[in-house]
Amino acid sequence: MSTTVMASVRSALRSVLHWKPLLPLPRRGSRAAAALLPLVERVPGMAAPCRMHPAVYAIEAAVIDWARRTGLRADPGVGFHRMAGRAFAEFDAAAAALFAQWLTWLFHLDDELDEGPCPLEVFQGMLEGAGGHPLEAAFADLWRVTSARMSDQWRRRFAVNLQRQHYACRTEADNRAAGQAPTLADYPMLRRGTVGPYLYDLVEPCLRVEVPAWVHRSEPWQELVNSCSDITAWCNDVASRPKERGDGHNLVVIAMRELGLGEREAVGWVLDRIAERCRDMSGAARRLPLDDLAPGTARDVSKVACAYLAAPRAHLDWLLESSRYA
């Protein structure tokens, strides 16, 4: 790869680690989410608010229209369009809108599994192309658009990660039925499943690119994805803990129980773990094998990596303003 192209790609990666602020962030979200604010001082990549996509209102309209058409709710106060608008601020509005639609679907699934009548069998229905349940029908609609340009290999990877969420949600359900909770050692892997591991696969079709299989299997790429997943999931645990009283599937609650900490101390302990994973994510991004790729492929891979690097701060901004956990 030429020196000029390589410098351009690495510059793109570096810029995501140091977003420039635009406007002050509204504070309407979960009061518990404010406990995450020390990360702004501790983590360079989360030091400033993400840019917002200039077409954020068009993205919101696209999500509302899709949700109504598929029979799902799209509460503007929850603001999935704003999370996607930040994570995909540098890309076209269609990419952000598609990702926001998937976020809307994913959180509906999460709520149905936690609070509603949705059976775990809905996962198998989605894998088999069923459409009897509203979540199955909405999934089929998104899948038709999302998978059209992707390879069979990508489709298999997505299906495997959807199955991973199925297994993780079943484990959670079994734990609750038995009055059990995961340990600190077991929880990170379980949480990577319940958070929806296929969410990270969706960045590629949203950007209309595909990461080569060998890059996806490489240690730096796996660490990039896993650390991004841990950061967003554990930040979500801090913000959602008051809403999930009585549920042991939360890193703050588990730290309180196993380490004998008070709530404030447990939150601090979780913030330390999040800061560590942020450093892991930045290090993984710098180790990506971009030199071994053709220039065009390297640019595609860096686009996906940039979206991952933007995700933690985009998610933090969303937690601070969304009504979901308020």
Number of C-alpha atoms within 10 A of each C-alpha: 13 9 9 9 15 16 11 13 20 16 12 16 22 17 14 21 19 17 18 13 13 11 10 8 14 11 16 16 21 23 16 20 25 15 17 20 15 14 19 16 11 14 17 16 25 27 19 20 22 30 19 20 23 14 15 20 14 15 26 23 15 19 28 20 13 21 18 11 12 19 12 16 15 22 14 15 13 19 21 27 30 28 28 30 30 26 28 32 23 18 16 15 22 16 22 32 27 25 29 24 24 22 19 23 21 17 15 17 18 16 12 15 17 14 9 11 9 16 10 15 10 20 19 14 16 21 15 11 14 16 16 11 14 14 24 23 18 21 20 19 15 18 15 10 12 19 16 10 13 14 11 10 11 20 16 11 15 19 15 15 19 22 19 19 22 20 17 20 22 16 17 22 16 13 15 14 9 9 10 14 19 18 15 17 8 10 16 18 13 19 24 21 22 20 21 24 21 18 16 17 19 20 23 21 20 23 20 14 17 20 20 15 11 8 17 15 11 12 13 20 22 15 18 25 20 19 24 24 25 22 25 19 23 22 23 21 23 25 26 20 21 14 14 15 10 10 15 20 21 24 26 27 25 20 20 17 16 10 13 11 17 14 14 11 15 21 23 18 17 20 23 14 14 23 19 14 20 25 14 17 27 20 14 19 23 14 13 19 15 20 12 11 14 12 17 11 16 22 20 19 24 22 23 24 24 22 24 23 27 26 24 24 26 26 22 26 24 27 30 24 22 23 17 19 21 18
